[in-house]
Amino acid sequence: MAAGAALAAKRGKRSKSSLKGASRGMYKSMSKKELRRMAKTKRKGKPTKKRH
């Protein structure tokens, strides 16, 4: 979800100031190509939280 928000900001469909946390970091450090690859990853079947 964070990658999708960052990608929308890179494309100009969302304001950069609306980004928070992980999406803001991704916006600054990743290219559009990298963000697109991460944003299209399926979330179905993935854990919602990391186990310790």
PyMOL Python script that loads the backbone (N, CA, C, O; Angstrom):
from pymol import cmd

cmd.read_pdbstr("""\
ATOM      1  N   MET A   1       0.827  -1.193   0.000  1.00  0.00           N
ATOM      2  CA  MET A   1       0.000   0.000   0.000  1.00  0.00           C
ATOM      3  C   MET A   1       0.870   1.255   0.000  1.00  0.00           C
ATOM      4  O   MET A   1       0.560   2.244  -0.664  1.00  0.00           O
ATOM      5  N   ALA A   2       1.959   1.195   0.754  1.00  0.00           N
ATOM      6  CA  ALA A   2       2.858   2.341   0.819  1.00  0.00           C
ATOM      7  C   ALA A   2       3.481   2.614  -0.546  1.00  0.00           C
ATOM      8  O   ALA A   2       3.636   3.770  -0.941  1.00  0.00           O
ATOM      9  N   ALA A   3       3.838   1.553  -1.264  1.00  0.00           N
ATOM     10  CA  ALA A   3       4.435   1.722  -2.588  1.00  0.00           C
ATOM     11  C   ALA A   3       3.432   2.347  -3.550  1.00  0.00           C
ATOM     12  O   ALA A   3       3.805   3.177  -4.379  1.00  0.00           O
ATOM     13  N   GLY A   4       2.174   1.960  -3.448  1.00  0.00           N
ATOM     14  CA  GLY A   4       1.141   2.536  -4.304  1.00  0.00           C
ATOM     15  C   GLY A   4       0.934   4.010  -4.046  1.00  0.00           C
ATOM     16  O   GLY A   4       0.744   4.790  -4.979  1.00  0.00           O
ATOM     17  N   ALA A   5       0.968   4.395  -2.783  1.00  0.00           N
ATOM     18  CA  ALA A   5       0.814   5.809  -2.436  1.00  0.00           C
ATOM     19  C   ALA A   5       2.003   6.619  -2.935  1.00  0.00           C
ATOM     20  O   ALA A   5       1.835   7.721  -3.456  1.00  0.00           O
ATOM     21  N   ALA A   6       3.203   6.071  -2.775  1.00  0.00           N
ATOM     22  CA  ALA A   6       4.404   6.765  -3.241  1.00  0.00           C
ATOM     23  C   ALA A   6       4.402   6.894  -4.760  1.00  0.00           C
ATOM     24  O   ALA A   6       4.791   7.929  -5.299  1.00  0.00           O
ATOM     25  N   LEU A   7       3.969   5.856  -5.440  1.00  0.00           N
ATOM     26  CA  LEU A   7       3.900   5.894  -6.900  1.00  0.00           C
ATOM     27  C   LEU A   7       2.897   6.941  -7.370  1.00  0.00           C
ATOM     28  O   LEU A   7       3.158   7.660  -8.335  1.00  0.00           O
ATOM     29  N   ALA A   8       1.758   7.033  -6.699  1.00  0.00           N
ATOM     30  CA  ALA A   8       0.761   8.047  -7.066  1.00  0.00           C
ATOM     31  C   ALA A   8       1.332   9.451  -6.898  1.00  0.00           C
ATOM     32  O   ALA A   8       1.045  10.337  -7.702  1.00  0.00           O
ATOM     33  N   ALA A   9       2.133   9.657  -5.867  1.00  0.00           N
ATOM     34  CA  ALA A   9       2.752  10.967  -5.659  1.00  0.00           C
ATOM     35  C   ALA A   9       3.784  11.256  -6.745  1.00  0.00           C
ATOM     36  O   ALA A   9       3.867  12.384  -7.233  1.00  0.00           O
ATOM     37  N   LYS A  10       4.568  10.255  -7.127  1.00  0.00           N
ATOM     38  CA  LYS A  10       5.561  10.430  -8.204  1.00  0.00           C
ATOM     39  C   LYS A  10       4.876  10.793  -9.510  1.00  0.00           C
ATOM     40  O   LYS A  10       5.405  11.577 -10.298  1.00  0.00           O
ATOM     41  N   ARG A  11       3.690  10.220  -9.742  1.00  0.00           N
ATOM     42  CA  ARG A  11       2.964  10.488 -10.981  1.00  0.00           C
ATOM     43  C   ARG A  11       2.198  11.800 -10.928  1.00  0.00           C
ATOM     44  O   ARG A  11       1.678  12.250 -11.949  1.00  0.00           O
ATOM     45  N   GLY A  12       2.118  12.426  -9.747  1.00  0.00           N
ATOM     46  CA  GLY A  12       1.432  13.699  -9.613  1.00  0.00           C
ATOM     47  C   GLY A  12      -0.050  13.570  -9.334  1.00  0.00           C
ATOM     48  O   GLY A  12      -0.774  14.564  -9.395  1.00  0.00           O
ATOM     49  N   LYS A  13      -0.522  12.366  -9.027  1.00  0.00           N
ATOM     50  CA  LYS A  13      -1.945  12.147  -8.749  1.00  0.00           C
ATOM     51  C   LYS A  13      -2.266  12.316  -7.271  1.00  0.00           C
ATOM     52  O   LYS A  13      -3.431  12.275  -6.875  1.00  0.00           O
ATOM     53  N   ARG A  14      -1.240  12.504  -6.460  1.00  0.00           N
ATOM     54  CA  ARG A  14      -1.414  12.690  -5.019  1.00  0.00           C
ATOM     55  C   ARG A  14      -0.344  13.665  -4.555  1.00  0.00           C
ATOM     56  O   ARG A  14       0.763  13.675  -5.094  1.00  0.00           O
ATOM     57  N   SER A  15      -0.659  14.475  -3.570  1.00  0.00           N
ATOM     58  CA  SER A  15       0.324  15.458  -3.120  1.00  0.00           C
ATOM     59  C   SER A  15       1.429  14.791  -2.306  1.00  0.00           C
ATOM     60  O   SER A  15       1.190  13.851  -1.548  1.00  0.00           O
ATOM     61  N   LYS A  16       2.630  15.297  -2.483  1.00  0.00           N
ATOM     62  CA  LYS A  16       3.789  14.759  -1.772  1.00  0.00           C
ATOM     63  C   LYS A  16       3.648  14.962  -0.270  1.00  0.00           C
ATOM     64  O   LYS A  16       4.119  14.136   0.512  1.00  0.00           O
ATOM     65  N   SER A  17       3.015  16.034   0.136  1.00  0.00           N
ATOM     66  CA  SER A  17       2.865  16.343   1.563  1.00  0.00           C
ATOM     67  C   SER A  17       1.882  15.416   2.270  1.00  0.00           C
ATOM     68  O   SER A  17       1.863  15.362   3.500  1.00  0.00           O
ATOM     69  N   SER A  18       1.061  14.682   1.506  1.00  0.00           N
ATOM     70  CA  SER A  18       0.102  13.769   2.128  1.00  0.00           C
ATOM     71  C   SER A  18       0.742  12.436   2.516  1.00  0.00           C
ATOM     72  O   SER A  18       0.122  11.632   3.212  1.00  0.00           O
ATOM     73  N   LEU A  19       1.973  12.198   2.072  1.00  0.00           N
ATOM     74  CA  LEU A  19       2.653  10.939   2.374  1.00  0.00           C
ATOM     75  C   LEU A  19       3.187  10.933   3.794  1.00  0.00           C
ATOM     76  O   LEU A  19       3.664  11.951   4.295  1.00  0.00           O
ATOM     77  N   LYS A  20       3.102   9.774   4.440  1.00  0.00           N
ATOM     78  CA  LYS A  20       3.587   9.620   5.808  1.00  0.00           C
ATOM     79  C   LYS A  20       4.334   8.299   5.928  1.00  0.00           C
ATOM     80  O   LYS A  20       4.064   7.355   5.185  1.00  0.00           O
ATOM     81  N   GLY A  21       5.257   8.235   6.851  1.00  0.00           N
ATOM     82  CA  GLY A  21       5.929   6.985   7.187  1.00  0.00           C
ATOM     83  C   GLY A  21       6.665   6.342   6.028  1.00  0.00           C
ATOM     84  O   GLY A  21       7.477   6.980   5.359  1.00  0.00           O
ATOM     85  N   ALA A  22       6.366   5.058   5.797  1.00  0.00           N
ATOM     86  CA  ALA A  22       7.067   4.266   4.791  1.00  0.00           C
ATOM     87  C   ALA A  22       6.895   4.827   3.382  1.00  0.00           C
ATOM     88  O   ALA A  22       7.834   4.802   2.586  1.00  0.00           O
ATOM     89  N   SER A  23       5.710   5.329   3.072  1.00  0.00           N
ATOM     90  CA  SER A  23       5.482   5.840   1.720  1.00  0.00           C
ATOM     91  C   SER A  23       6.345   7.070   1.434  1.00  0.00           C
ATOM     92  O   SER A  23       6.792   7.262   0.304  1.00  0.00           O
ATOM     93  N   ARG A  24       6.578   7.894   2.441  1.00  0.00           N
ATOM     94  CA  ARG A  24       7.431   9.073   2.253  1.00  0.00           C
ATOM     95  C   ARG A  24       8.874   8.647   1.988  1.00  0.00           C
ATOM     96  O   ARG A  24       9.548   9.210   1.126  1.00  0.00           O
ATOM     97  N   GLY A  25       9.338   7.653   2.732  1.00  0.00           N
ATOM     98  CA  GLY A  25      10.691   7.139   2.525  1.00  0.00           C
ATOM     99  C   GLY A  25      10.853   6.511   1.153  1.00  0.00           C
ATOM    100  O   GLY A  25      11.876   6.696   0.494  1.00  0.00           O
ATOM    101  N   MET A  26       9.845   5.769   0.727  1.00  0.00           N
ATOM    102  CA  MET A  26       9.885   5.148  -0.598  1.00  0.00           C
ATOM    103  C   MET A  26       9.880   6.200  -1.696  1.00  0.00           C
ATOM    104  O   MET A  26      10.585   6.060  -2.695  1.00  0.00           O
ATOM    105  N   TYR A  27       9.099   7.240  -1.518  1.00  0.00           N
ATOM    106  CA  TYR A  27       9.022   8.320  -2.507  1.00  0.00           C
ATOM    107  C   TYR A  27      10.398   8.935  -2.735  1.00  0.00           C
ATOM    108  O   TYR A  27      10.786   9.214  -3.869  1.00  0.00           O
ATOM    109  N   LYS A  28      11.126   9.143  -1.647  1.00  0.00           N
ATOM    110  CA  LYS A  28      12.433   9.788  -1.741  1.00  0.00           C
ATOM    111  C   LYS A  28      13.513   8.868  -2.302  1.00  0.00           C
ATOM    112  O   LYS A  28      14.397   9.325  -3.027  1.00  0.00           O
ATOM    113  N   SER A  29      13.451   7.579  -1.976  1.00  0.00           N
ATOM    114  CA  SER A  29      14.582   6.707  -2.280  1.00  0.00           C
ATOM    115  C   SER A  29      14.415   5.789  -3.488  1.00  0.00           C
ATOM    116  O   SER A  29      15.386   5.160  -3.909  1.00  0.00           O
ATOM    117  N   MET A  30      13.214   5.693  -4.057  1.00  0.00           N
ATOM    118  CA  MET A  30      12.988   4.730  -5.130  1.00  0.00           C
ATOM    119  C   MET A  30      12.549   5.400  -6.428  1.00  0.00           C
ATOM    120  O   MET A  30      11.945   6.473  -6.424  1.00  0.00           O
ATOM    121  N   SER A  31      12.870   4.738  -7.537  1.00  0.00           N
ATOM    122  CA  SER A  31      12.455   5.241  -8.850  1.00  0.00           C
ATOM    123  C   SER A  31      11.024   4.803  -9.142  1.00  0.00           C
ATOM    124  O   SER A  31      10.464   3.967  -8.433  1.00  0.00           O
ATOM    125  N   LYS A  32      10.434   5.381 -10.205  1.00  0.00           N
ATOM    126  CA  LYS A  32       9.076   4.994 -10.603  1.00  0.00           C
ATOM    127  C   LYS A  32       9.016   3.511 -10.965  1.00  0.00           C
ATOM    128  O   LYS A  32       8.043   2.823 -10.655  1.00  0.00           O
ATOM    129  N   LYS A  33      10.057   3.034 -11.617  1.00  0.00           N
ATOM    130  CA  LYS A  33      10.084   1.633 -12.033  1.00  0.00           C
ATOM    131  C   LYS A  33      10.077   0.703 -10.821  1.00  0.00           C
ATOM    132  O   LYS A  33       9.341  -0.284 -10.800  1.00  0.00           O
ATOM    133  N   GLU A  34      10.887   1.010  -9.821  1.00  0.00           N
ATOM    134  CA  GLU A  34      10.936   0.201  -8.604  1.00  0.00           C
ATOM    135  C   GLU A  34       9.605   0.248  -7.865  1.00  0.00           C
ATOM    136  O   GLU A  34       9.115  -0.777  -7.390  1.00  0.00           O
ATOM    137  N   LEU A  35       9.028   1.433  -7.771  1.00  0.00           N
ATOM    138  CA  LEU A  35       7.753   1.579  -7.076  1.00  0.00           C
ATOM    139  C   LEU A  35       6.643   0.810  -7.777  1.00  0.00           C
ATOM    140  O   LEU A  35       5.809   0.180  -7.126  1.00  0.00           O
ATOM    141  N   ARG A  36       6.635   0.864  -9.116  1.00  0.00           N
ATOM    142  CA  ARG A  36       5.608   0.151  -9.864  1.00  0.00           C
ATOM    143  C   ARG A  36       5.715  -1.356  -9.618  1.00  0.00           C
ATOM    144  O   ARG A  36       4.702  -2.037  -9.461  1.00  0.00           O
ATOM    145  N   ARG A  37       6.937  -1.868  -9.584  1.00  0.00           N
ATOM    146  CA  ARG A  37       7.144  -3.300  -9.350  1.00  0.00           C
ATOM    147  C   ARG A  37       6.659  -3.704  -7.954  1.00  0.00           C
ATOM    148  O   ARG A  37       6.048  -4.761  -7.791  1.00  0.00           O
ATOM    149  N   MET A  38       6.926  -2.873  -6.959  1.00  0.00           N
ATOM    150  CA  MET A  38       6.479  -3.183  -5.602  1.00  0.00           C
ATOM    151  C   MET A  38       4.968  -3.016  -5.452  1.00  0.00           C
ATOM    152  O   MET A  38       4.321  -3.803  -4.761  1.00  0.00           O
ATOM    153  N   ALA A  39       4.414  -2.007  -6.089  1.00  0.00           N
ATOM    154  CA  ALA A  39       2.981  -1.722  -5.951  1.00  0.00           C
ATOM    155  C   ALA A  39       2.122  -2.813  -6.582  1.00  0.00           C
ATOM    156  O   ALA A  39       1.006  -3.058  -6.124  1.00  0.00           O
ATOM    157  N   LYS A  40       2.623  -3.470  -7.622  1.00  0.00           N
ATOM    158  CA  LYS A  40       1.799  -4.484  -8.272  1.00  0.00           C
ATOM    159  C   LYS A  40       1.927  -5.864  -7.631  1.00  0.00           C
ATOM    160  O   LYS A  40       1.276  -6.811  -8.073  1.00  0.00           O
ATOM    161  N   THR A  41       2.752  -5.990  -6.603  1.00  0.00           N
ATOM    162  CA  THR A  41       2.873  -7.256  -5.882  1.00  0.00           C
ATOM    163  C   THR A  41       1.561  -7.573  -5.184  1.00  0.00           C
ATOM    164  O   THR A  41       0.997  -6.721  -4.497  1.00  0.00           O
ATOM    165  N   LYS A  42       1.081  -8.781  -5.355  1.00  0.00           N
ATOM    166  CA  LYS A  42      -0.175  -9.192  -4.743  1.00  0.00           C
ATOM    167  C   LYS A  42      -0.022  -9.290  -3.234  1.00  0.00           C
ATOM    168  O   LYS A  42       1.006  -9.758  -2.745  1.00  0.00           O
ATOM    169  N   ARG A  43      -1.037  -8.853  -2.488  1.00  0.00           N
ATOM    170  CA  ARG A  43      -1.002  -8.916  -1.035  1.00  0.00           C
ATOM    171  C   ARG A  43      -1.799 -10.103  -0.500  1.00  0.00           C
ATOM    172  O   ARG A  43      -1.715 -10.429   0.684  1.00  0.00           O
ATOM    173  N   LYS A  44      -2.564 -10.742  -1.365  1.00  0.00           N
ATOM    174  CA  LYS A  44      -3.386 -11.863  -0.926  1.00  0.00           C
ATOM    175  C   LYS A  44      -2.489 -13.012  -0.461  1.00  0.00           C
ATOM    176  O   LYS A  44      -1.575 -13.424  -1.175  1.00  0.00           O
ATOM    177  N   GLY A  45      -2.756 -13.518   0.735  1.00  0.00           N
ATOM    178  CA  GLY A  45      -1.977 -14.621   1.268  1.00  0.00           C
ATOM    179  C   GLY A  45      -0.703 -14.211   1.981  1.00  0.00           C
ATOM    180  O   GLY A  45       0.005 -15.059   2.524  1.00  0.00           O
ATOM    181  N   LYS A  46      -0.408 -12.935   1.985  1.00  0.00           N
ATOM    182  CA  LYS A  46       0.782 -12.443   2.675  1.00  0.00           C
ATOM    183  C   LYS A  46       0.423 -12.107   4.121  1.00  0.00           C
ATOM    184  O   LYS A  46      -0.705 -11.692   4.389  1.00  0.00           O
ATOM    185  N   PRO A  47       1.350 -12.275   5.048  1.00  0.00           N
ATOM    186  CA  PRO A  47       1.062 -11.892   6.435  1.00  0.00           C
ATOM    187  C   PRO A  47       0.946 -10.374   6.570  1.00  0.00           C
ATOM    188  O   PRO A  47       1.647  -9.634   5.880  1.00  0.00           O
ATOM    189  N   THR A  48       0.066  -9.912   7.453  1.00  0.00           N
ATOM    190  CA  THR A  48      -0.094  -8.480   7.628  1.00  0.00           C
ATOM    191  C   THR A  48       0.937  -7.901   8.580  1.00  0.00           C
ATOM    192  O   THR A  48       1.238  -6.709   8.526  1.00  0.00           O
ATOM    193  N   LYS A  49       1.483  -8.748   9.460  1.00  0.00           N
ATOM    194  CA  LYS A  49       2.519  -8.292  10.386  1.00  0.00           C
ATOM    195  C   LYS A  49       3.693  -9.249  10.349  1.00  0.00           C
ATOM    196  O   LYS A  49       3.537 -10.447  10.116  1.00  0.00           O
ATOM    197  N   LYS A  50       4.861  -8.699  10.581  1.00  0.00           N
ATOM    198  CA  LYS A  50       6.068  -9.511  10.635  1.00  0.00           C
ATOM    199  C   LYS A  50       6.142 -10.238  11.975  1.00  0.00           C
ATOM    200  O   LYS A  50       5.908  -9.636  13.024  1.00  0.00           O
ATOM    201  N   ARG A  51       6.463 -11.515  11.942  1.00  0.00           N
ATOM    202  CA  ARG A  51       6.625 -12.265  13.189  1.00  0.00           C
ATOM    203  C   ARG A  51       7.997 -11.998  13.769  1.00  0.00           C
ATOM    204  O   ARG A  51       8.948 -11.731  13.034  1.00  0.00           O
ATOM    205  N   HIS A  52       8.099 -12.069  15.073  1.00  0.00           N
ATOM    206  CA  HIS A  52       9.384 -11.830  15.731  1.00  0.00           C
ATOM    207  C   HIS A  52      10.231 -13.054  15.746  1.00  0.00           C
ATOM    208  O   HIS A  52      11.347 -13.027  16.263  1.00  0.00           O
TER     209      HIS A  52
END
""", "prot")
cmd.dss("prot")
cmd.show_as("cartoon", "prot")
cmd.util.cbc("prot")
cmd.orient("prot")
